[in-house]
Every structure is written in structure tokens, then in C-alpha cells.
Amino acid sequence: MNAEISTPAAELTQRLSATPRGARLARRLVAHQLAVWGHPHDGDLNHTAQQLTAELAANAVTHGRVPGRDFEVRLLLLAAGRILRIEVSDARDDRPVRFVTEAEAEGGRGLVLVSLLARTWGVAERAVGKTVWAELSLRPAEAARSGTTPRVGLGL
């Protein structure tokens, strides 16, 4: 778990339907917002954030779905814009998050992928459900290569 406490430099929160379409929209939302914040769609950081979001949202829709309840995606720029935190919250708290081994399933290795791509990740309990989060280090060099300056703000 990350012990650092930081006030977000920028934040975006969106509730989406707990359906495969909602999971796809979460990925697109993250891609768009990162581009607004100065990390282009075709950049490594944007691709990594999209993959993390896709895995976390797919888990929320597949394993954390409660009929009639949405899931939530939240993006935070922390540590003066040096860290991107992706949070996906669902309404189900009776299924703990766990790794799946090779012997257990043909699929379901998304959290292994999350652990490989993220700087750090974890799970937090909520009043209803849980939040699975992952963090990425933001590299100013990526924005510099794109010819843009990272902007802090929602830009919606």
C-alpha cells in the first residue's frame, strides 16, 4: 500500500453502467482525459493507463457487478502531477480481490498484468463495495516529445 498522502492536482470521476459497454467507455474516457492532460493517445503512458483501466473495469463488471448498481472510474493526478492514480470502484464487497494462478483458470490473469504495469496498486474497502487502484509515474519527457505541455485541469 502507498503511504503517501497527496492532494490531487486534478481529478475526474465518472459513474458508468456495470456492463461490457461501460467498461469500454471507461477505457475511452481515460484515454481522452490523459490526452487533455498532455499525454497523447498514441503515447506509452496513455496506452498503459488504458490497459490498466480495461483490466480494472473488466473485473468490476465481471466480478464486482451488483444488479442495478454502477461502477465508478476516478483519475487523480497526485504528487504535483507526477503520479497518475486510476481507481475503479464497484458495489460488491463479498468477493475479495486475488491473483489467479496458471493452474486455476484459462483466463483471469488481469491482476498479474496490473502488477506488472503499475508502479503500485492495491484494494481499499468502501462503505459499499471496494476500490481497486493502480498508480503510474508520469514522465514529463513523454509530454515534451509530443510537443505539448502537461495541463492540469479537467478540460471537459
N, C-alpha and C positions, 0 to 999 in steps of 0.2 A: 504494500500500500504506500502511496505517496503521502508523506507527512507535511509537504509544503502547502501552506495556505496562501492563496493569492486572490486578489480582487480581479475579476475579469476585465480585460481591456475592451472586449467586445463579446457579444453574446447573441445567439439565435436559438429560439426554442420553437418547435413545431410539433403538434399532435397529428398523427396520421392513423388511418384505419389499419387494424391489425390483419392485413391481407397481403398477399404477394404484391399487389399493386402498390400498397402503402410502403412496402419495403423498397420497391424500385424507386418510388418518389423520394424516399429518404436519401438514397444514394445520389439522385439528381440534385436534390436540394443542397447537399454538402458540396457537390462539385461546383454548383453555381455560386454558393456563398464564398467558397475559397477563392474563386476567380474574382469576386468582388473585393475580397481582402488582399488581392495582389498575387495570388498563386494560380497561374493559368491552368485551364482544363487539361492541357497536354503535359503538364509538369509532373515530375515524380511524386512530389508531396500530394498533389491533388489525386493522383491515381492511388496512392497508398491510403489516403483518407477515404476515398470511395470504396476501396476493398474492405477496409475495417468497418465502415458503415454498413456495407452489404452483409457482412458476416453477422454483425450485432443485430441488425434489423431482421435478418432471416431467422435468427434464433428467437427474437422477441415474437415474431409472427408464428413460428412453428411450435416453439416450446413454451412461450410465455403468454399465449393468447387466452383471453377470457372473453367469452361471447358478449358482445355489446360494449366492450372496452377498447379504447385506442391504445397505441403505444406512442412514446414521445422521443423525439430526437433533439438533442441540445448540443450546440457547438459553443465552445468557450475559448477565447484567446487569453492565456494566462502568462504570468511572468513577463510583463511588459511586451506581450506579443511574441514571445519566444517559444511558447508551448501551445499546441492545439489539443484541446480535450474534446473527445467525442463521447457523448453519453446517450445510451438507449435504455429507456425505462419501459417496463411492462407491468401489467397488473397482477401477475401470478407470483405468489411467494411460496408455493408448496413444492416447487421443483428447484433444487439447488443447481447452480452452475457447476459443471465439471468437465474435465477433459475426457475424450473418448479414445481408447487405445485401438491399435490395429486389430486386435482380436475381437473387439466389441461390435464393430459396425463397418459397413462398406463406406458410409459417409459419416458426417458428423464430426469432422476434424477442424471445424471453423475456429475454435478457441486455440488450437495449436497454431493456426495461421495468425490469429490475433497476437499471440505471444511472440511470434517471430517478427511481425511488422511493427508492433507498438514499442515505444520507449518503455512504457509500463502500462499495466491495466489492472482492473480489479472489479469487485462487486460491492455495492452498497445496498443495504436494506432501506426500504421506504415504509411509510405508514401502510401503503397498499402496494405490494409488489416489490420489485428490485430494480436497480440501475446497474448496468454493466457499462464500464467506461474504459477508454483507451486513450493514451496520450502520445503525441508525436512531437518531436523537436522541429521547430520551424527554422529553416535555413535562409537567412537573408540573401544568400547568393542565388537562390532559385528565383526570387523576385527580380534581382538585378539582371539575371540572364534574360528574363522576359521583357526587360525594358520598362518595367512598372515599379512604382514604389508601393510597398505594402500599405494599405489603407486600413484604418481601424474604424469600424462602424458597420451598421447592418446593411446599408445600401439597398434596402428592399424597395 
